[in-house]
Protein backbone atom coordinates (compact mmCIF):
# COMPACT_ATOMS: atom_id res chain seq x y z
CA UNK A 1 0.00 0.00 0.00
CA UNK A 2 2.86 2.36 0.79
CA UNK A 3 4.33 1.68 -2.65
CA UNK A 4 0.97 2.41 -4.28
CA UNK A 5 0.65 5.68 -2.37
CA UNK A 6 4.18 6.61 -3.36
CA UNK A 7 3.41 5.89 -7.01
CA UNK A 8 0.26 8.00 -6.77
CA UNK A 9 2.34 10.87 -5.39
CA UNK A 10 4.81 10.78 -8.26
CA UNK A 11 2.70 12.45 -11.02
CA UNK A 12 1.70 15.38 -8.83
CA UNK A 13 5.15 15.80 -7.35
CA UNK A 14 6.66 15.60 -10.83
CA UNK A 15 4.13 18.12 -12.12
CA UNK A 16 5.01 20.54 -9.30
CA UNK A 17 8.74 20.08 -9.87
CA UNK A 18 8.49 20.57 -13.62
CA UNK A 19 6.24 23.59 -13.14
CA UNK A 20 8.76 25.17 -10.78
CA UNK A 21 11.57 24.44 -13.22
CA UNK A 22 9.51 26.10 -15.94
CA UNK A 23 9.35 29.32 -13.97
CA UNK A 24 13.07 29.20 -13.20
CA UNK A 25 13.94 28.51 -16.84
CA UNK A 26 11.81 31.42 -18.00
CA UNK A 27 13.56 33.82 -15.64
CA UNK A 28 16.99 32.53 -16.67
CA UNK A 29 16.18 33.08 -20.35
CA UNK A 30 15.02 36.64 -19.70
CA UNK A 31 18.17 37.43 -17.73
CA UNK A 32 20.34 36.22 -20.60
CA UNK A 33 18.15 38.12 -23.06
CA UNK A 34 18.60 41.45 -21.28
CA UNK A 35 22.30 40.77 -20.79
CA UNK A 36 23.04 40.31 -24.50
CA UNK A 37 20.43 42.75 -25.85
CA UNK A 38 20.90 45.82 -23.68
CA UNK A 39 19.92 48.42 -26.30
CA UNK A 40 21.58 51.71 -27.26
CA UNK A 41 21.87 54.63 -24.83
CA UNK A 42 18.71 56.67 -24.43
CA UNK A 43 18.52 59.68 -26.73
CA UNK A 44 21.16 58.38 -29.13
CA UNK A 45 21.52 59.92 -32.58
CA UNK A 46 20.46 58.10 -35.75
CA UNK A 47 24.12 57.32 -36.47
CA UNK A 48 24.56 55.73 -33.06
CA UNK A 49 21.38 53.71 -33.56
CA UNK A 50 22.62 52.47 -36.94
CA UNK A 51 26.04 51.52 -35.56
CA UNK A 52 24.42 49.72 -32.64
CA UNK A 53 22.31 47.63 -35.02
CA UNK A 54 25.32 46.73 -37.20
CA UNK A 55 27.47 45.75 -34.22
CA UNK A 56 24.73 43.92 -32.32
CA UNK A 57 22.81 42.19 -35.11
CA UNK A 58 23.17 38.63 -33.79
CA UNK A 59 22.75 39.55 -30.12
CA UNK A 60 19.55 41.47 -30.90
CA UNK A 61 18.02 38.47 -32.68
CA UNK A 62 19.07 35.96 -30.02
CA UNK A 63 17.92 38.35 -27.31
CA UNK A 64 14.57 38.69 -29.07
CA UNK A 65 14.24 34.90 -29.29
CA UNK A 66 14.99 34.51 -25.59
CA UNK A 67 12.57 37.29 -24.68
CA UNK A 68 9.87 35.60 -26.74
CA UNK A 69 10.34 32.08 -25.39
CA UNK A 70 11.21 32.94 -21.77
CA UNK A 71 7.77 34.38 -20.91
CA UNK A 72 6.13 31.25 -22.33
CA UNK A 73 7.76 29.21 -19.55
CA UNK A 74 6.73 31.81 -16.98
CA UNK A 75 3.14 31.80 -18.24
CA UNK A 76 3.17 27.99 -18.11
CA UNK A 77 4.27 28.23 -14.48
CA UNK A 78 1.47 30.70 -13.70
CA UNK A 79 -1.09 28.42 -15.35
CA UNK A 80 0.27 25.48 -13.34
CA UNK A 81 -0.20 27.39 -10.08
CA UNK A 82 -3.83 28.08 -10.98
CA UNK A 83 -4.29 24.41 -11.93
CA UNK A 84 -2.77 23.08 -8.71
CA UNK A 85 -4.83 25.53 -6.68
CA UNK A 86 -8.03 24.25 -8.29
CA UNK A 87 -8.94 27.81 -9.29
CA UNK A 88 -9.37 27.22 -13.03
CA UNK A 89 -13.10 27.95 -12.96
CA UNK A 90 -12.90 30.86 -10.50
CA UNK A 91 -12.80 34.50 -11.53
CA UNK A 92 -9.28 34.96 -10.13
CA UNK A 93 -8.10 31.99 -12.17
CA UNK A 94 -9.63 33.31 -15.38
CA UNK A 95 -8.18 36.77 -14.75
CA UNK A 96 -4.76 35.19 -14.23
CA UNK A 97 -5.10 33.55 -17.64
CA UNK A 98 -6.11 36.92 -19.09
CA UNK A 99 -3.17 38.69 -17.46
CA UNK A 100 -0.75 36.07 -18.76
CA UNK A 101 -2.12 36.54 -22.28
CA UNK A 102 -1.68 40.32 -22.00
CA UNK A 103 1.89 39.88 -20.75
CA UNK A 104 2.73 37.65 -23.71
CA UNK A 105 1.13 40.09 -26.14
CA UNK A 106 3.11 43.06 -24.79
CA UNK A 107 6.34 41.07 -24.81
CA UNK A 108 5.83 39.92 -28.41
CA UNK A 109 5.01 43.46 -29.55
CA UNK A 110 8.26 44.71 -28.05
CA UNK A 111 10.19 41.88 -29.70
CA UNK A 112 8.62 42.69 -33.07
CA UNK A 113 10.09 46.18 -32.92
CA UNK A 114 13.50 44.82 -31.91
CA UNK A 115 13.51 42.74 -35.08
CA UNK A 116 12.09 45.49 -37.29
CA UNK A 117 14.93 47.75 -36.11
CA UNK A 118 17.34 45.50 -38.02
CA UNK A 119 15.85 46.30 -41.42
CA UNK A 120 18.13 48.74 -43.28
CA UNK A 121 15.37 50.26 -45.38
CA UNK A 122 13.83 52.67 -45.02
CA UNK A 123 16.62 54.40 -43.12
CA UNK A 124 14.17 55.63 -40.50
CA UNK A 125 13.13 52.08 -39.64
CA UNK A 126 15.76 51.62 -36.92
CA UNK A 127 15.19 54.81 -34.91
CA UNK A 128 11.41 54.56 -35.25
CA UNK A 129 11.40 50.92 -34.12
CA UNK A 130 13.54 51.67 -31.08
CA UNK A 131 11.33 54.61 -30.13
CA UNK A 132 8.30 52.35 -30.37
CA UNK A 133 10.02 49.93 -27.99
CA UNK A 134 10.16 52.72 -25.42
CA UNK A 135 6.42 53.25 -25.95
CA UNK A 136 5.59 49.57 -25.47
CA UNK A 137 7.54 49.47 -22.19
CA UNK A 138 4.80 51.58 -20.63
CA UNK A 139 2.36 48.71 -21.11
CA UNK A 140 4.25 46.44 -18.71
CA UNK A 141 3.55 48.88 -15.91
CA UNK A 142 0.10 50.07 -17.00
CA UNK A 143 -1.57 46.71 -17.57
CA UNK A 144 0.62 43.62 -18.16
CA UNK A 145 2.15 43.10 -14.71
CA UNK A 146 -0.89 44.28 -12.69
CA UNK A 147 -3.30 42.14 -14.75
CA UNK A 148 -1.22 39.01 -14.02
CA UNK A 149 0.16 39.47 -10.52
CA UNK A 150 -2.94 40.76 -8.71
CA UNK A 151 -5.30 37.89 -9.63
CA UNK A 152 -2.48 35.35 -9.21
CA UNK A 153 -1.97 36.71 -5.71
CA UNK A 154 -5.67 36.16 -5.02
CA UNK A 155 -5.36 32.58 -6.30
CA UNK A 156 -2.43 31.91 -4.00
CA UNK A 157 -4.22 33.41 -1.01
CA UNK A 158 -6.95 30.81 -1.48
CA UNK A 159 -4.55 27.87 -1.66
CA UNK A 160 -1.78 26.28 0.38
CA UNK A 161 0.62 25.88 -2.53
CA UNK A 162 3.17 28.52 -1.57
CA UNK A 163 3.65 30.43 1.69
CA UNK A 164 1.13 33.24 2.01
CA UNK A 165 3.92 35.80 1.72
CA UNK A 166 4.08 35.01 -2.01
CA UNK A 167 0.41 35.89 -2.39
CA UNK A 168 0.86 39.17 -0.54
CA UNK A 169 3.98 40.07 -2.53
CA UNK A 170 2.25 39.24 -5.83
CA UNK A 171 -0.59 41.64 -5.05
CA UNK A 172 1.85 44.32 -3.87
CA UNK A 173 3.98 43.92 -7.01
CA UNK A 174 0.93 44.17 -9.24
CA UNK A 175 -0.37 47.24 -7.41
CA UNK A 176 3.09 48.79 -7.36
CA UNK A 177 3.50 48.39 -11.10
CA UNK A 178 0.07 49.92 -11.68
CA UNK A 179 1.01 52.94 -9.57
CA UNK A 180 4.32 53.34 -11.41
CA UNK A 181 2.43 53.04 -14.70
CA UNK A 182 0.15 55.92 -13.75
CA UNK A 183 2.79 58.18 -12.23
CA UNK A 184 5.21 57.73 -15.15
CA UNK A 185 2.58 58.08 -17.87
CA UNK A 186 3.74 61.58 -18.86
CA UNK A 187 7.35 60.40 -19.26
CA UNK A 188 7.50 59.11 -22.82
CA UNK A 189 10.87 57.38 -22.48
CA UNK A 190 11.07 55.55 -19.18
CA UNK A 191 14.44 55.97 -17.45
CA UNK A 192 16.52 52.99 -16.43
CA UNK A 193 15.57 53.56 -12.79
CA UNK A 194 11.97 52.62 -13.69
CA UNK A 195 12.55 49.87 -16.25
CA UNK A 196 14.93 48.19 -13.79
CA UNK A 197 11.93 47.58 -11.54
CA UNK A 198 11.10 44.72 -13.89
CA UNK A 199 13.72 42.68 -12.05
CA UNK A 200 11.39 42.59 -9.02
CA UNK A 201 8.92 40.33 -10.80
CA UNK A 202 11.76 38.13 -12.06
CA UNK A 203 12.90 37.61 -8.46
CA UNK A 204 9.34 36.66 -7.48
CA UNK A 205 9.00 34.09 -10.29
CA UNK A 206 12.39 32.57 -9.48
CA UNK A 207 11.70 32.34 -5.74
CA UNK A 208 8.22 30.93 -6.37
CA UNK A 209 9.62 28.29 -8.72
CA UNK A 210 12.24 27.18 -6.23
CA UNK A 211 9.70 27.11 -3.40
CA UNK A 212 7.24 25.01 -5.38
CA UNK A 213 9.97 22.48 -6.10
CA UNK A 214 10.91 22.33 -2.41
CA UNK A 215 7.26 21.98 -1.36
CA UNK A 216 6.32 19.54 -4.15
CA UNK A 217 6.01 16.56 -1.81
CA UNK A 218 3.85 18.49 0.64
CA UNK A 219 1.60 19.78 -2.13
CA UNK A 220 1.37 16.32 -3.67
CA UNK A 221 0.39 14.71 -0.35
CA UNK A 222 -2.34 17.30 0.20
CA UNK A 223 -3.60 16.81 -3.35
CA UNK A 224 -3.51 13.02 -3.39
CA UNK A 225 -4.89 12.81 0.13
CA UNK A 226 -8.04 14.59 -0.99
CA UNK A 227 -7.39 17.76 1.02
CA UNK A 228 -8.80 20.87 -0.54
CA UNK A 229 -5.92 23.13 -1.37
CA UNK A 230 -8.13 26.13 -0.83
CA UNK A 231 -7.35 27.78 2.46
C-alpha positions in Angstrom: 0.0 0.0 0.0 2.9 2.4 0.8 4.3 1.7 -2.6 1.0 2.4 -4.3 0.6 5.7 -2.4 4.2 6.6 -3.4 3.4 5.9 -7.0 0.3 8.0 -6.8 2.3 10.9 -5.4 4.8 10.8 -8.3 2.7 12.5 -11.0 1.7 15.4 -8.8 5.1 15.8 -7.4 6.7 15.6 -10.8 4.1 18.1 -12.1 5.0 20.5 -9.3 8.7 20.1 -9.9 8.5 20.6 -13.6 6.2 23.6 -13.1 8.8 25.2 -10.8 11.6 24.4 -13.2 9.5 26.1 -15.9 9.3 29.3 -14.0 13.1 29.2 -13.2 13.9 28.5 -16.8 11.8 31.4 -18.0 13.6 33.8 -15.6 17.0 32.5 -16.7 16.2 33.1 -20.3 15.0 36.6 -19.7 18.2 37.4 -17.7 20.3 36.2 -20.6 18.1 38.1 -23.1 18.6 41.4 -21.3 22.3 40.8 -20.8 23.0 40.3 -24.5 20.4 42.7 -25.8 20.9 45.8 -23.7 19.9 48.4 -26.3 21.6 51.7 -27.3 21.9 54.6 -24.8 18.7 56.7 -24.4 18.5 59.7 -26.7 21.2 58.4 -29.1 21.5 59.9 -32.6 20.5 58.1 -35.7 24.1 57.3 -36.5 24.6 55.7 -33.1 21.4 53.7 -33.6 22.6 52.5 -36.9 26.0 51.5 -35.6 24.4 49.7 -32.6 22.3 47.6 -35.0 25.3 46.7 -37.2 27.5 45.8 -34.2 24.7 43.9 -32.3 22.8 42.2 -35.1 23.2 38.6 -33.8 22.7 39.6 -30.1 19.5 41.5 -30.9 18.0 38.5 -32.7 19.1 36.0 -30.0 17.9 38.3 -27.3 14.6 38.7 -29.1 14.2 34.9 -29.3 15.0 34.5 -25.6 12.6 37.3 -24.7 9.9 35.6 -26.7 10.3 32.1 -25.4 11.2 32.9 -21.8 7.8 34.4 -20.9 6.1 31.2 -22.3 7.8 29.2 -19.6 6.7 31.8 -17.0 3.1 31.8 -18.2 3.2 28.0 -18.1 4.3 28.2 -14.5 1.5 30.7 -13.7 -1.1 28.4 -15.4 0.3 25.5 -13.3 -0.2 27.4 -10.1 -3.8 28.1 -11.0 -4.3 24.4 -11.9 -2.8 23.1 -8.7 -4.8 25.5 -6.7 -8.0 24.2 -8.3 -8.9 27.8 -9.3 -9.4 27.2 -13.0 -13.1 27.9 -13.0 -12.9 30.9 -10.5 -12.8 34.5 -11.5 -9.3 35.0 -10.1 -8.1 32.0 -12.2 -9.6 33.3 -15.4 -8.2 36.8 -14.7 -4.8 35.2 -14.2 -5.1 33.6 -17.6 -6.1 36.9 -19.1 -3.2 38.7 -17.5 -0.8 36.1 -18.8 -2.1 36.5 -22.3 -1.7 40.3 -22.0 1.9 39.9 -20.7 2.7 37.7 -23.7 1.1 40.1 -26.1 3.1 43.1 -24.8 6.3 41.1 -24.8 5.8 39.9 -28.4 5.0 43.5 -29.6 8.3 44.7 -28.1 10.2 41.9 -29.7 8.6 42.7 -33.1 10.1 46.2 -32.9 13.5 44.8 -31.9 13.5 42.7 -35.1 12.1 45.5 -37.3 14.9 47.8 -36.1 17.3 45.5 -38.0 15.9 46.3 -41.4 18.1 48.7 -43.3 15.4 50.3 -45.4 13.8 52.7 -45.0 16.6 54.4 -43.1 14.2 55.6 -40.5 13.1 52.1 -39.6 15.8 51.6 -36.9 15.2 54.8 -34.9 11.4 54.6 -35.2 11.4 50.9 -34.1 13.5 51.7 -31.1 11.3 54.6 -30.1 8.3 52.3 -30.4 10.0 49.9 -28.0 10.2 52.7 -25.4 6.4 53.2 -26.0 5.6 49.6 -25.5 7.5 49.5 -22.2 4.8 51.6 -20.6 2.4 48.7 -21.1 4.3 46.4 -18.7 3.5 48.9 -15.9 0.1 50.1 -17.0 -1.6 46.7 -17.6 0.6 43.6 -18.2 2.2 43.1 -14.7 -0.9 44.3 -12.7 -3.3 42.1 -14.7 -1.2 39.0 -14.0 0.2 39.5 -10.5 -2.9 40.8 -8.7 -5.3 37.9 -9.6 -2.5 35.4 -9.2 -2.0 36.7 -5.7 -5.7 36.2 -5.0 -5.4 32.6 -6.3 -2.4 31.9 -4.0 -4.2 33.4 -1.0 -6.9 30.8 -1.5 -4.5 27.9 -1.7 -1.8 26.3 0.4 0.6 25.9 -2.5 3.2 28.5 -1.6 3.7 30.4 1.7 1.1 33.2 2.0 3.9 35.8 1.7 4.1 35.0 -2.0 0.4 35.9 -2.4 0.9 39.2 -0.5 4.0 40.1 -2.5 2.2 39.2 -5.8 -0.6 41.6 -5.1 1.8 44.3 -3.9 4.0 43.9 -7.0 0.9 44.2 -9.2 -0.4 47.2 -7.4 3.1 48.8 -7.4 3.5 48.4 -11.1 0.1 49.9 -11.7 1.0 52.9 -9.6 4.3 53.3 -11.4 2.4 53.0 -14.7 0.1 55.9 -13.8 2.8 58.2 -12.2 5.2 57.7 -15.1 2.6 58.1 -17.9 3.7 61.6 -18.9 7.4 60.4 -19.3 7.5 59.1 -22.8 10.9 57.4 -22.5 11.1 55.5 -19.2 14.4 56.0 -17.4 16.5 53.0 -16.4 15.6 53.6 -12.8 12.0 52.6 -13.7 12.5 49.9 -16.2 14.9 48.2 -13.8 11.9 47.6 -11.5 11.1 44.7 -13.9 13.7 42.7 -12.0 11.4 42.6 -9.0 8.9 40.3 -10.8 11.8 38.1 -12.1 12.9 37.6 -8.5 9.3 36.7 -7.5 9.0 34.1 -10.3 12.4 32.6 -9.5 11.7 32.3 -5.7 8.2 30.9 -6.4 9.6 28.3 -8.7 12.2 27.2 -6.2 9.7 27.1 -3.4 7.2 25.0 -5.4 10.0 22.5 -6.1 10.9 22.3 -2.4 7.3 22.0 -1.4 6.3 19.5 -4.2 6.0 16.6 -1.8 3.8 18.5 0.6 1.6 19.8 -2.1 1.4 16.3 -3.7 0.4 14.7 -0.4 -2.3 17.3 0.2 -3.6 16.8 -3.4 -3.5 13.0 -3.4 -4.9 12.8 0.1 -8.0 14.6 -1.0 -7.4 17.8 1.0 -8.8 20.9 -0.5 -5.9 23.1 -1.4 -8.1 26.1 -0.8 -7.3 27.8 2.5 
